[in-house]
Amino acid sequence: MQQTFDITNTSRKIVFQFLGNHTLEQLNKIPEGYSNNLIWNIAHIVVTQQLLVYKLSGLPMMVSDELIQKYMKGTKPEHNATQAEVDEIKSLLFKTIDQTKEDFDNKVFKNYQEYPTSTGFVLKNAEDAMIFNNFHEGLHIGIMLCLRKFL
C-alpha cells in the first residue's frame, strides 16, 4: 500500500500546483466546449476519494455533505467557488490522504460495499478503492492539463 499512497501524494502535489498557479477567476472559468473547470475537477477528486474509500466502507468522511453534493460524480459547476471554498478544498487535498494512510495503518477498513465503477472495474475493498482512485485522479489531471490551455 505504501506505493499506492506515494502515487496518490504525487498526484495531489500536481493538483496543488494548479491551486497555486491560477487565480480564483481562472479556477472558476469554464472554457468553451467544456462542462467543468479546474476547481470542480480538484474538488471532485477530493470528494470521490472519500466516497470510494470511506462511504463504501461505512465510515465517516472528512468532507461535508455540501461539498459532496456540489462535486460528486454527475455534477457540474452551478456556481463560482469562493476563495473560502478553494481554501477548504486546498486544505483537504493532503489532509484526507494523510488520514486515509493512518486509517489503513490502523486497519480501520474492515467492511466494504462492493462497487462496480463506470469503467467496469469492480472495487471489492478499500485497497482496491485507493488503487482505482489513482487511476481516477490521473484522468482528471489530464482534463485539467487540457483546461488550463484555454484560461
C-alpha positions in Angstrom: 0.0 0.0 0.0 2.9 2.4 0.5 3.5 2.7 -3.2 -0.2 3.4 -3.7 0.0 6.3 -1.2 3.2 7.6 -2.8 1.4 7.7 -6.1 -1.6 9.5 -4.5 0.7 12.1 -2.9 2.4 12.7 -6.2 -1.0 13.2 -7.9 -2.0 15.6 -5.1 1.2 17.6 -5.5 0.4 18.1 -9.2 -3.1 19.2 -8.3 -1.8 21.5 -5.6 0.3 23.4 -8.2 -2.9 24.2 -10.1 -4.2 25.9 -7.0 -1.0 27.9 -6.5 -0.6 28.9 -10.2 -4.1 30.0 -11.0 -6.3 32.9 -9.9 -9.7 32.4 -8.4 -11.2 33.6 -11.7 -9.1 31.1 -13.7 -10.0 28.2 -11.3 -13.7 29.0 -12.0 -13.6 29.6 -15.7 -15.3 27.0 -17.9 -13.7 27.2 -21.3 -15.9 26.9 -24.4 -16.6 23.3 -25.2 -16.0 22.1 -21.6 -18.6 21.3 -19.0 -16.4 22.0 -15.9 -13.5 23.9 -14.6 -10.2 23.5 -12.7 -11.7 23.9 -9.2 -14.6 21.4 -10.0 -12.0 18.8 -11.0 -9.9 19.4 -7.9 -12.8 19.2 -5.5 -14.2 16.2 -7.4 -11.1 14.2 -6.8 -11.1 15.0 -3.1 -14.8 14.1 -2.8 -14.5 10.9 -4.9 -11.7 9.5 -2.8 -13.7 10.0 0.3 -16.8 8.4 -1.2 -14.9 5.4 -2.7 -12.8 4.7 0.4 -14.8 5.8 3.4 -18.5 5.9 2.4 -18.3 2.4 0.8 -16.6 1.2 3.9 -19.4 2.6 6.1 -17.1 5.1 7.8 -17.5 8.8 8.4 -16.0 11.1 5.7 -13.8 14.2 6.1 -15.8 16.2 3.5 -19.0 17.9 4.1 -22.4 16.9 2.6 -22.4 20.3 0.9 -19.1 19.6 -0.9 -20.3 16.1 -1.8 -23.5 17.5 -3.4 -21.5 20.0 -5.4 -18.7 17.9 -6.6 -19.7 14.2 -6.7 -20.0 12.2 -10.0 -22.7 13.5 -12.2 -22.5 17.1 -11.1 -21.2 20.2 -12.9 -20.3 23.7 -11.7 -23.5 25.5 -10.7 -21.7 28.4 -9.0 -18.3 30.1 -8.8 -16.3 28.8 -5.9 -15.4 31.4 -3.4 -11.9 31.9 -2.1 -13.0 30.3 1.2 -14.2 27.2 -0.6 -11.0 27.0 -2.6 -9.0 27.3 0.7 -11.1 24.5 2.2 -10.5 22.2 -0.8 -6.8 23.1 -0.7 -6.6 22.1 3.0 -8.4 18.8 2.3 -6.1 17.8 -0.6 -3.4 16.3 1.7 -5.3 16.0 5.0 -7.7 13.4 3.5 -4.8 11.3 2.2 -2.8 11.5 5.4 -5.8 10.4 7.4 -6.5 7.6 4.9 -3.0 6.3 5.2 -3.2 6.4 9.0 -6.5 4.6 8.9 -5.0 1.9 6.6 -2.1 1.5 9.0 -4.5 1.1 11.9 -6.6 -1.4 10.0 -9.8 0.7 10.2 -11.2 -0.6 6.9 -13.0 -3.8 7.8 -16.2 -3.8 5.7 -16.7 -2.7 2.2 -19.8 -2.4 -0.1 -18.7 -3.8 -3.4 -18.9 -1.1 -6.1 -18.8 -1.5 -9.9 -17.1 1.6 -11.4 -18.2 3.2 -14.6 -15.1 1.7 -16.3 -16.2 -1.8 -15.5 -13.7 -2.4 -12.7 -15.4 -3.8 -9.5 -14.0 -2.4 -6.2 -14.1 -5.2 -3.6 -12.3 -3.5 -0.7 -10.8 -0.2 0.4 -7.4 -1.1 -1.0 -9.0 -1.6 -4.5 -10.6 1.8 -4.0 -7.3 3.6 -3.3 -5.7 1.9 -6.3 -8.6 2.8 -8.6 -8.6 6.3 -7.1 -5.1 6.9 -8.5 -6.4 6.0 -12.0 -9.4 8.3 -11.4 -7.2 11.2 -10.3 -4.9 10.7 -13.3 -7.9 11.1 -15.7 -8.9 14.3 -14.0 -5.3 15.7 -14.1 -5.3 15.1 -17.8 -8.6 17.0 -18.1 -7.1 19.8 -16.0 -4.0 20.0 -18.3 -6.3 20.5 -21.2 -8.5 23.0 -19.5 -5.5 25.3 -18.5 -4.6 25.8 -22.1 -7.8 27.8 -22.5 -7.5 30.1 -19.5 
